[in-house]
Amino acid sequence: MTQATRADISVIIPVGLRQDDLAELYEDYCAGLRALGHHFETIFVLDGPQTRAAATVRLIMESRPEVSMLQLTRPFGESTALMAGFERATGSIILTLPAYSQIESGDIGKLVAGLNNADLCLAHRTPRRGGPLDAARRAIFHHMVSGITGSKVRDLGCGARAMRRQVLEEITLYGEQHRFLAVLANRQGFRVSEVDVRQSPQDHFAGHYATREYTRSLIDICSIFFLVRFTKRPLRFFGMIGVSTLSIGVAIVLYLVADRIFGNHALADRPALLLSSLLVVLGLQLFALGLLGELIIFTHAKNIKDYQIAEVVEFPSAGERPRIGRSDADHSGAEAGAPAVYAGR
């Protein structure tokens, strides 16, 4: 798509193992997208070789010039698929939609409208379908994420999101981090909001999750916890654990020494001596690891940006009388001598 015909909204649909009839799904999405009144493009990203899905998308492309397709050489995961689609997207607004029905297409406009006061807007399906076990599983997962990261998002599992282009320009997703995009965006200083949308009647998962899926989710939460809390402060994480381990080891050593001096008990053949020695060495190593992390962060700190600017206000040069005013980023329409106000994004 050329610069002259670039889209206002880029729709990225990652296609993985779970998918509905893509032709029918796309027509449903188009009904909601056309109601927005914006020029949009759609990028299907096939996560690995998928002969049937590729054939379906090619049929769609015959009558839809705004549709394009990417096919990855092998399954890399939804996060990688989203980033691959974003690299080809031209719109200033990025809209991610799942390859299966999750929300009513008529509520897509709510996501885009949510960007009026936010940089990333997430869909919250309500009322949610499912039994008590599903509700309990979702509640436990979101409470864990909320307690660890401080993010109050209620539906991290929904793949329908609208965001400004700058969000994915400054956040690189990998692994299964697409679920925690809102958490990472909030950490980066972007404004995150959530809107209630209607859940699609076809949105149901008939199977069950394997035990390894819960284990992976727990590991992902731990990963996000470290990325959100200690990415730029590794010494706080490793230092806290290291000092605690070292303190326990030193306390045991002091007890053994005192017991040897005052209790006349030999130190030989005492497992506690070996344990205390290991704790002391482990504590020192963890603390040193944190120091090395701090040195790396300090060396690359000038290349790390973990903030966003809401607006920039510039006043006239000395000698000129300032007047209250507002102008766009290109100063168009500004009065002479008025302060220039720029949107930070």
C-alpha positions as CSV (number, residue, x, y, z in Angstrom):
1,M,0.0,0.0,0.0
2,T,1.5,3.3,-1.0
3,Q,1.9,6.4,1.2
4,A,-0.9,8.1,-0.7
5,T,-3.4,5.3,0.0
6,R,-2.2,4.3,3.5
7,A,-5.0,3.1,5.8
8,D,-6.3,4.9,8.8
9,I,-6.8,1.6,10.6
10,S,-4.7,-1.6,10.2
11,V,-6.5,-4.8,11.3
12,I,-4.2,-7.7,12.2
13,I,-5.7,-11.1,12.5
14,P,-3.2,-13.8,13.7
15,V,-4.3,-17.3,12.5
16,G,-3.1,-20.1,14.7
17,L,-4.5,-23.5,15.7
18,R,-7.9,-22.2,16.8
19,Q,-9.8,-20.6,14.0
20,D,-13.3,-20.3,12.6
21,D,-14.4,-20.0,8.9
22,L,-12.1,-17.1,8.0
23,A,-14.3,-16.0,5.1
24,E,-17.4,-15.8,7.2
25,L,-15.5,-14.3,10.1
26,Y,-14.0,-11.6,7.9
27,E,-17.4,-10.6,6.5
28,D,-18.7,-10.3,10.0
29,Y,-15.7,-8.1,11.0
30,C,-16.2,-5.9,7.9
31,A,-19.7,-5.1,9.0
32,G,-18.3,-3.5,12.1
33,L,-15.3,-1.9,10.4
34,R,-17.3,-0.2,7.7
35,A,-19.5,1.5,10.3
36,L,-16.4,3.3,11.5
37,G,-16.2,5.4,8.3
38,H,-12.4,5.0,8.1
39,H,-10.2,3.5,5.4
40,F,-8.9,0.2,6.8
41,E,-6.6,-2.6,5.7
42,T,-6.6,-6.2,6.9
43,I,-3.5,-8.4,7.4
44,F,-3.9,-12.1,8.0
45,V,-0.8,-13.6,9.6
46,L,-0.7,-17.4,9.3
47,D,1.4,-18.7,12.2
48,G,3.1,-21.5,10.3
49,P,2.1,-23.4,7.1
50,Q,-1.7,-23.7,6.9
51,T,-2.9,-24.8,3.5
52,R,-6.6,-24.5,4.0
53,A,-6.4,-21.1,5.8
54,A,-4.1,-19.8,3.1
55,A,-6.5,-20.9,0.3
56,T,-9.4,-19.2,2.1
57,V,-7.5,-15.9,2.5
58,R,-6.5,-16.0,-1.2
59,L,-10.2,-16.3,-2.1
60,I,-10.9,-13.3,0.1
61,M,-8.1,-11.3,-1.5
62,E,-9.6,-11.8,-5.0
63,S,-12.5,-9.4,-4.1
64,R,-10.9,-7.5,-1.3
65,P,-7.9,-5.4,-2.4
66,E,-7.4,-4.2,1.2
67,V,-6.6,-7.7,2.4
68,S,-3.0,-9.1,2.5
69,M,-1.5,-12.2,4.0
70,L,1.7,-13.2,5.7
71,Q,2.6,-16.8,6.3
72,L,5.4,-17.7,8.7
73,T,7.7,-20.5,8.0
74,R,6.7,-22.4,11.2
75,P,4.6,-21.7,14.3
76,F,6.2,-18.9,16.3
77,G,3.3,-18.0,18.5
78,E,0.7,-15.2,18.5
79,S,3.1,-12.5,19.8
80,T,5.5,-13.0,16.9
81,A,2.6,-13.1,14.4
82,L,1.3,-9.8,15.7
83,M,4.7,-8.2,15.4
84,A,5.1,-9.6,11.9
85,G,1.8,-8.1,10.9
86,F,2.6,-4.8,12.5
87,E,5.8,-4.5,10.4
88,R,3.6,-4.3,7.3
89,A,0.8,-2.2,8.8
90,T,0.4,1.3,7.6
91,G,-2.4,2.7,9.8
92,S,-2.0,5.0,12.7
93,I,-4.4,2.8,14.6
94,I,-3.7,-0.9,15.0
95,L,-6.7,-3.2,15.6
96,T,-6.0,-6.8,16.6
97,L,-8.8,-9.3,16.2
98,P,-8.8,-13.1,16.8
99,A,-9.2,-15.7,14.1
100,Y,-12.3,-16.9,15.9
101,S,-15.4,-15.3,17.2
102,Q,-15.0,-13.5,20.6
103,I,-16.9,-10.3,20.4
104,E,-19.9,-8.9,18.4
105,S,-18.6,-7.1,15.4
106,G,-20.9,-4.2,16.1
107,D,-18.8,-3.3,19.2
108,I,-15.6,-2.9,17.3
109,G,-16.4,0.8,17.2
110,K,-16.3,1.0,21.0
111,L,-12.6,-0.1,20.9
112,V,-11.6,2.5,18.4
113,A,-13.6,5.2,20.2
114,G,-11.9,4.2,23.5
115,L,-8.6,5.6,22.0
116,N,-10.0,9.1,22.4
117,N,-8.8,9.0,26.0
118,A,-6.2,6.2,25.9
119,D,-3.4,4.7,23.8
120,L,-4.5,1.1,24.2
121,C,-8.1,0.0,24.6
122,L,-9.0,-3.6,25.5
123,A,-12.3,-5.4,25.1
124,H,-13.9,-6.9,28.2
125,R,-16.5,-9.5,27.2
126,T,-19.6,-9.2,29.3
127,P,-21.6,-11.0,30.4
128,R,-19.2,-14.0,30.2
129,R,-20.4,-17.4,29.4
130,G,-19.0,-20.5,31.0
131,G,-19.4,-22.6,34.1
132,P,-18.2,-22.0,37.7
133,L,-14.9,-23.7,37.0
134,D,-14.1,-21.3,34.1
135,A,-15.2,-18.3,36.2
136,A,-12.9,-19.4,39.1
137,R,-10.0,-20.0,36.7
138,R,-10.3,-16.6,35.2
139,A,-10.7,-14.9,38.6
140,I,-7.6,-16.6,40.0
141,F,-5.5,-15.7,36.9
142,H,-6.6,-12.0,36.9
143,H,-6.2,-11.7,40.7
144,M,-2.6,-13.0,40.4
145,V,-1.8,-10.6,37.6
146,S,-3.4,-7.7,39.4
147,G,-1.6,-8.5,42.7
148,I,1.8,-8.9,41.0
149,T,1.7,-6.0,38.5
150,G,-1.0,-3.7,39.9
151,S,-2.9,-3.8,36.6
152,K,-6.6,-4.0,37.0
153,V,-7.5,-5.5,33.6
154,R,-10.4,-7.9,33.7
155,D,-10.1,-9.8,30.4
156,L,-6.5,-10.4,29.4
157,G,-7.6,-13.4,27.3
158,C,-9.5,-11.4,24.8
159,G,-7.7,-10.9,21.5
160,A,-9.7,-7.8,20.4
161,R,-7.6,-4.7,21.1
162,A,-7.2,-1.2,19.6
163,M,-4.1,0.8,20.0
164,R,-2.2,3.7,18.7
165,R,0.8,2.8,16.5
166,Q,3.3,4.1,19.0
167,V,2.4,1.3,21.4
168,L,3.9,-1.5,19.2
169,E,6.7,0.8,18.0
170,E,8.0,0.9,21.6
171,I,7.0,-2.5,22.9
172,T,8.4,-5.7,21.3
173,L,6.3,-8.8,22.0
174,Y,7.7,-12.3,22.0
175,G,6.7,-15.7,23.5
176,E,3.2,-15.4,25.0
177,Q,3.5,-11.8,26.0
178,H,0.5,-10.7,23.8
179,R,-1.7,-11.6,26.7
180,F,0.1,-9.1,28.9
181,L,0.3,-6.3,26.3
182,A,-1.8,-4.0,28.6
183,V,0.5,-4.6,31.5
184,L,3.6,-3.9,29.4
185,A,2.0,-0.8,27.9
186,N,1.1,0.5,31.3
187,R,4.6,0.0,32.5
188,Q,5.9,2.0,29.5
189,G,3.7,4.9,30.4
190,F,0.9,4.4,27.9
191,R,-2.7,5.1,28.9
192,V,-4.7,1.9,29.0
193,S,-8.5,1.6,29.2
194,E,-11.0,-1.2,28.9
195,V,-14.5,-1.1,27.4
196,D,-17.4,-3.6,27.9
197,V,-18.4,-5.4,24.7
198,R,-20.9,-8.2,24.0
199,Q,-19.4,-11.7,23.9
200,S,-20.1,-13.5,20.6
201,P,-22.5,-16.5,20.9
202,Q,-19.9,-18.6,19.0
203,D,-17.3,-17.8,21.6
204,H,-17.0,-21.0,23.5
205,F,-14.1,-23.5,24.2
206,A,-15.4,-27.0,24.3
207,G,-12.2,-28.7,25.3
208,H,-10.1,-28.4,28.5
209,Y,-6.7,-27.0,29.3
210,A,-3.8,-29.3,29.9
211,T,-1.8,-29.1,33.1
212,R,1.1,-27.7,31.2
213,E,-1.0,-24.7,30.1
214,Y,-1.5,-23.7,33.7
215,T,2.2,-24.2,34.3
216,R,3.1,-22.0,31.4
217,S,0.7,-19.3,32.5
218,L,2.3,-19.3,35.9
219,I,5.8,-19.0,34.4
220,D,4.5,-16.2,32.1
221,I,3.2,-14.3,35.2
222,C,6.6,-14.7,36.9
223,S,8.3,-13.4,33.8
224,I,6.0,-10.4,33.6
225,F,6.5,-9.7,37.3
226,F,10.2,-9.4,36.7
227,L,9.9,-7.4,33.5
228,V,7.5,-4.9,35.1
229,R,9.1,-4.5,38.5
230,F,12.9,-5.1,38.1
231,T,13.8,-4.6,34.4
232,K,15.8,-1.4,35.3
233,R,16.5,-2.4,38.9
234,P,17.9,-5.9,38.8
235,L,19.9,-5.4,42.0
236,R,16.6,-4.9,44.0
237,F,15.5,-8.4,42.9
238,F,18.7,-10.3,43.1
239,G,20.0,-8.2,45.9
240,M,17.0,-8.8,48.1
241,I,17.2,-12.6,47.6
242,G,21.0,-12.6,47.9
243,V,21.0,-10.6,51.1
244,S,18.3,-12.8,52.6
245,T,20.2,-16.0,51.7
246,L,23.5,-14.5,52.9
247,S,22.0,-13.4,56.2
248,I,20.5,-16.9,56.9
249,G,23.9,-18.5,56.1
250,V,25.8,-16.0,58.3
251,A,23.4,-16.5,61.2
252,I,23.8,-20.3,61.0
253,V,27.6,-19.9,60.9
254,L,27.6,-17.6,63.9
255,Y,25.4,-20.1,65.8
256,L,27.8,-22.9,65.0
257,V,30.9,-20.9,66.0
258,A,29.2,-19.9,69.3
259,D,28.2,-23.5,69.9
260,R,31.7,-24.6,69.3
261,I,33.2,-22.0,71.7
262,F,30.7,-22.1,74.5
263,G,29.2,-25.5,74.1
264,N,32.4,-27.3,73.2
265,H,30.7,-29.1,70.3
266,A,32.9,-30.1,67.4
267,L,32.2,-28.6,63.9
268,A,33.1,-31.8,62.1
269,D,30.4,-34.0,60.7
270,R,27.7,-31.3,61.1
271,P,25.4,-30.9,58.1
272,A,24.5,-27.4,59.3
273,L,28.0,-26.2,58.6
274,L,27.8,-27.4,54.9
275,L,24.3,-25.8,54.6
276,S,25.5,-22.5,56.0
277,S,28.5,-22.4,53.7
278,L,26.3,-23.0,50.6
279,L,23.9,-20.3,51.7
280,V,26.7,-17.8,52.1
281,V,28.2,-18.6,48.7
282,L,24.8,-18.6,47.0
283,G,23.9,-15.2,48.6
284,L,27.1,-13.6,47.4
285,Q,26.6,-15.0,43.9
286,L,23.0,-13.6,43.7
287,F,24.1,-10.2,44.9
288,A,27.0,-10.2,42.4
289,L,24.5,-11.1,39.7
290,G,22.4,-8.1,40.6
291,L,25.4,-5.9,40.5
292,L,26.3,-7.1,37.0
293,G,22.7,-6.4,35.9
294,E,23.0,-2.9,37.3
295,L,26.2,-2.3,35.3
296,I,24.6,-3.5,32.1
297,I,21.5,-1.3,32.7
298,F,23.8,1.7,33.5
299,T,25.8,1.2,30.3
300,H,22.7,1.1,28.1
301,A,20.5,3.5,30.1
302,K,20.8,6.2,27.4
303,N,19.2,3.9,24.9
304,I,16.3,2.8,27.2
305,K,13.1,4.8,27.2
306,D,10.4,3.8,29.7
307,Y,8.3,6.9,29.7
308,Q,5.8,8.7,27.5
309,I,5.3,12.5,27.2
310,A,1.7,13.7,27.5
311,E,2.4,17.1,26.0
312,V,5.2,19.7,25.4
313,V,4.7,23.4,26.1
314,E,7.2,25.9,24.7
315,F,7.1,29.5,25.6
316,P,8.3,32.4,23.3
317,S,11.9,33.5,23.4
318,A,13.0,36.2,25.9
319,G,11.7,39.7,25.3
320,E,8.4,38.5,23.7
321,R,5.2,38.8,25.6
322,P,3.7,35.3,26.1
323,R,0.0,34.8,25.4
324,I,-2.1,31.8,26.2
325,G,-2.8,29.7,23.1
326,R,-2.5,26.3,21.6
327,S,-1.1,25.0,18.4
328,D,-0.7,21.7,16.6
329,A,2.6,20.0,16.2
330,D,3.3,22.0,13.0
331,H,2.4,25.3,14.7
332,S,-0.5,25.8,12.2
333,G,-3.0,28.3,13.5
334,A,-0.9,29.5,16.4
335,E,-0.9,33.1,17.4
336,A,2.4,35.0,17.4
337,G,4.0,34.8,20.8
338,A,1.6,32.1,22.1
339,P,3.1,29.0,23.8
340,A,3.3,26.0,21.5
341,V,1.7,22.9,22.9
342,Y,2.5,19.5,21.3
343,A,0.9,16.2,21.9
344,G,3.4,13.9,23.4
345,R,2.3,11.1,21.1
